[in-house]
């Protein structure tokens, strides 16, 4: 069985309609017999300001769900738990605070 390692991604430009070729880094799975190939994707770091904005938006949506009745601090704390849990599932990256 022959397995080819794709190293070039091909797409079509929306503006010109021309075919574009771009090198894409690939990473082979280390499991024996597994022929799947996973592209290496970098995840941008979340800044302190980004996290704060995400929490503020989540707190707003929580308050909206409750008809803006209730304690704003409780909404904020609940939003922190939700956002921190989502950020914890992201791949490890360098964090930068601002």
C-alpha positions in Angstrom: 0.0 0.0 0.0 1.4 3.4 -1.0 0.8 6.4 1.1 1.7 9.9 -0.2 2.7 12.7 2.1 0.8 15.8 1.1 3.0 18.9 1.4 1.2 21.3 -0.9 -2.3 22.6 -0.3 -4.2 23.9 -3.4 -7.0 26.4 -3.4 -8.5 28.9 -5.7 -8.3 32.6 -5.2 -11.7 34.3 -4.8 -10.6 37.5 -6.5 -8.6 36.2 -9.5 -9.9 32.6 -9.8 -6.3 31.5 -10.1 -5.1 28.3 -8.5 -2.9 29.0 -5.5 -0.4 26.5 -4.1 0.9 26.8 -0.6 3.3 24.6 1.4 1.6 23.3 4.5 3.6 21.7 7.3 2.4 18.2 8.2 2.9 15.9 11.1 2.5 12.2 10.9 0.9 10.3 13.7 3.4 8.2 15.7 1.0 5.3 16.1 2.1 2.2 14.2 -0.2 1.5 11.2 -2.0 4.8 11.5 -1.6 6.6 8.2 -3.4 9.8 9.2 -1.6 13.0 8.7 -2.3 16.0 10.9 -1.3 19.6 9.8 0.6 21.5 12.4 -1.5 24.5 13.5 -0.3 27.3 15.7 -2.7 28.7 18.3 -2.3 32.4 19.1 -1.7 33.3 22.7 -4.6 34.9 24.6 -3.6 38.2 26.3 -4.9 39.4 29.6 -7.0 42.0 27.7 -8.4 39.3 25.4 -9.4 37.1 28.4 -11.1 40.2 30.1 -13.1 40.9 27.0 -14.2 37.3 26.6 -15.3 37.3 30.3 -17.2 40.6 29.9 -19.1 39.3 26.9 -19.9 36.0 28.6 -21.1 37.9 31.7 -23.4 40.1 29.5 -24.9 37.0 27.8 -25.5 35.4 31.2 -27.2 38.5 32.5 -29.3 38.7 29.3 -30.5 35.1 29.8 -31.8 36.2 33.2 -33.5 39.3 31.9 -30.7 41.5 33.5 -32.1 40.5 36.9 -29.6 39.4 39.5 -26.1 40.1 40.7 -23.6 41.4 38.2 -20.7 40.0 40.3 -22.2 36.5 40.2 -22.6 36.8 36.4 -19.0 37.8 36.2 -17.7 35.0 38.4 -19.8 32.5 36.4 -18.4 33.9 33.2 -14.8 33.5 34.5 -15.4 29.9 35.2 -16.8 29.3 31.8 -14.0 31.2 29.9 -11.2 29.7 32.0 -12.5 26.2 31.3 -12.6 26.9 27.6 -9.1 28.4 27.6 -7.8 25.4 29.6 -8.7 23.1 26.7 -6.6 25.0 24.2 -3.2 23.7 23.2 -0.4 25.1 25.3 1.0 28.4 24.0 3.1 31.2 25.3 0.9 33.7 27.2 1.4 37.3 27.0 -0.1 39.8 29.4 -0.7 43.4 28.7 
